Amino acid sequence: MNNPCVAHRGWSGRAPENTMAAFRMALEAPDVAWIELDVQLSKDAVPVVIHDYNLRRTTNGRGEVRDWTAAELASLDAGSWFSSKYKGESIPTLDDVLRESAGRAKLNIELKTDGIRYPHIEEKVLERVYEHGRMDDVVLTSFHLGTLQRLRKLSDHVRIGLILDGWRNTLLHELRELKSDFLSIGYTKLNPARMALLNEAGIQTMAWTVNDKRNMRKVAALDPALLICTNYPDRYREVVSESGSKPISRRMLENSKNWFRFKPNK
């Protein structure tokens, strides 16, 4: 087993998801090659990092993210729901994560939109990624096909990927039409035949979210290059250790011929 590890919403099994505490914990682990995070827009159109449209589950705020300014969101407590140890942990901006992770990890940035919310999220996220010079080591993903189509119209070079919790026969055609080489898919929807099709098409695949060691072993056995997205990078490390393999380090990933690099056309 040498599958690259992706920390889902940061090291979210040990720190509150999508907070700088969870991201820093993941960044301190040399075998976490990628970090996955979720981005929405504040009322004043600032990209902020949070999963749910509603603030209730992971903060002490109420209502929807889009109804609060970035400054108001930053004042909320996004850590106490997880543990009193993280009281006062705030909702970060995308700028915060791009700055902190530069040179340390690849980012899978999910744009949280249903096609109605955040009509300009694509431009705002691209702007921040360009500003931080991160076009070579991020992929922008979404469940919403229209969001990916818009991203592709805005940039020929940005790396984009579809998120699915299923499989459909048109999938490879859709990815080709998008000029996409990345798929984020629920791990239970993968099997050897589907992995063969994806590999033949040159699609890098991330399996989410694999949190128990038994399933981690099964998923890893499908393909050594399959990205394993998990809330528990420590369990990934244990499985790697049991297999006798070495985990994919960030330096190894940088040198991998399987990593696709793009140049921005600003």
N, C-alpha and C positions, 0 to 999 in steps of 0.2 A: 504493500500500500504506500503510495506517495502522492495521493491526491491533495491539491492545494486546499487549505482551510480558509473559509470565509466566516468571519464573525458576524452573526445576524443581529443587526441593530446594535453593533458593538458586542462586548462580552456580556450579553443580556441575561445570562444565567446567574451572574454574580454581581451585577450592578444594574441600576434602572436603565431600561432600553432607551436608545437614541439620546443619551446624555454624554457629556464629555467624560464623565467618570467611566462609562462603559467603553467609550472609544479609546481612552488612554490605557485602560487595562488591556484591551486588545492590541494596541500599538506596542505595548511593552513585551508582548509575547513574540519571539522571533519566528515562530512557525505559523503565525497568522499572516497570510499573504494578502488577503482582501478584507475589507469591511463593507457590509451592506447597511444602507441607511435609507430613511424615507424623508421626502421633502414636500412641503406644502408652501403656500404663500400667506403671509400676514396681511392684515387689512391695508397696510401701506406697501404691499407688493415686495416684501423682503422674503427670500427663500429661508424657511425655518425647518428644523429637523424634528419631526414628530410623526407618528404613524396614524393615529386615529383622527378622523375629521373633528370629533368632539373631544373636548379637553378633560372630560370627567374621569376617565379610567386612570390616566397617568399624571394628572396634575391636580392642584387645588382650585383650578379655574372651572368655569361653567360655560356652556355654549360651544360654538364652533371656532376653530382656529382662525378662520378667515374674518371673524368679527373683532379680532384683537390686533393692535399694532405690534410691531416687533418689540418695542420697548415694554409694552404691557405683558407680552408673552414671556419676555426675559425676567420679569419680576415674579413669575409664578414658581411654585415649588413643584418640581418634576421628579423628586427623589423620595419623598417621605412615604409614598404609596408602596415602595419596594422595601425600604428599611429606614429606620430613624437615623441610621449612619449616614444616609444620603440626603438628609433634610437640607433644603435650600439649593439643591442641584437644579439648574435652570434648563430651559429649552434652548439649545444652541442654534445659531444660524448656520447656514451652509458655509459661509465664510469661515466660521470657527473651525469646522471640521476639515475644510480644504487646507487651511493654514496648518493645523496640527498634524495632519497626516502626510504632508508633502515630503516625498522622499522616503516614506516609511511604510506605506501600504497602498495598494490599488483600492479604488472605490467603486462600488456598485450603487449608484444613486437612483432610487426608485422615485419617479414623479407620481405623487398621489393625486390623481384626478380621475373623474368619471366622464370627462368631456364637457361638463357643465361648470363645475368648480374650476377656478383658476384658468381662465381662457388665455392668459399670457405666461403661464408657468414655464413653457419651453424656452422663450426668449430670456426670461430672468435667470433660469438655471444655466443656460449656455453662457450668458454674460459673465456669471461668477466663475465658471470653469475656465473660460478664456482668460479672465483677469488674473487668475492664480496660476496660469500656465500649466493646467493639469489635463490638457486634451490627450496626452499620450498615456495616461494611466487611470482613466475613468471609463465606465460604461454607463449610459443613461437608459434606464429600463422603465417599462410601464405595462400594466394590464391592458391599457387603452390603446387600441391600434391607431386611432386618429392622432394621438399624442406623438407616437413614433413617426407617423407620416409627416407631421408638422416639423418635428426635429430634423428629419431628413431634408425637407425643403429648406430649412434654415441653414443647414450645414451639410456639405458633402462628406466631411471628414469625421464628424463626431461618431463615436462608436455607440450604437444603440442595440437594445435587446428586448425581446418580447417576454412577458411573464405569463405563465399559464399554470393552471392546476388541472390540466387535462391533456388530451392528445387529439389532433384532428388531421385528416389526410391532406389537408391543404397547407399544413404548417410550413413545410420546406419552401413551397411556392411563395407564401407570405413573407418569409424571411428573405428570400431572393428579391422580391419586389421592394422590400425596405432597404436592400443592400445592408443587411444585418448579418453579423457572424456570431451572435450571442443569444442564448436561450436560457431563461430562468424558469425552472419547472418543478412542480411538486414531486418529490423523490419517488412516490408510489406509482407515478405514471411512466417511469422508465423501465426498460427491459433490454436485453442484449440486442434484439432486432432493431429497436428504435435507436439505441446508441450507435449501432452500425450505420444507420441512415444519416444520423447527425454528423458522425465523423466523416463519412464520405462527402457530405456537403460542406465540410470545413466549418462546422458550427461548434463554438466553444459552449459547453453546457454547465450550468450550475444547478445542483439538486438541493431543494429546500424542503423543509427545515428538519435536519436529521439530528435528533437529540439523544437517542439511546445507542449504545455501543453495538448492539446486535444488528440494527438496521444500518449503522454506519459501515460495518464490515460488508454487508450485502451490497450496499450502494457502491462502495469503493471497488468491489470486485467486478463491477460492470465495465470500468475503464479507469486506468491509472491517472488520466488527465482530467477526469470529472471533478469539478469544483464541489466541495462539500460545505454547505452552508449550515451552521449550527449555532445554538445559543451557548454551547459548552465546548469551547476550544480545548479545555483540559481533558475532556472525554476523547476528543479527536487524538490528542497526544498519547493517551493511554492505548488507544487502538493501534496507532502507528508503532508504539513501543512493543506491543504484543506481537505484531506482524514481523518484527525484525527489520523493518524498512526505516528509512530516514524521512522525516517530514520535508515537504517542499519549503525551503526558506525563501525569504524575500529576494535574496541575492540570486538564488537559483532561478526564481521566476523572472527576474530582470534579464537573465541570459538565455531564457528558454526560446527556442525557435518557434514555439507554438503561440507566443505572445504577439498579437497584432498591434502595430503602432501606426498612428495616424498623425499627419501634420495639419495644423489649423490653417485655414485660408482666410485670415482676418483681412 
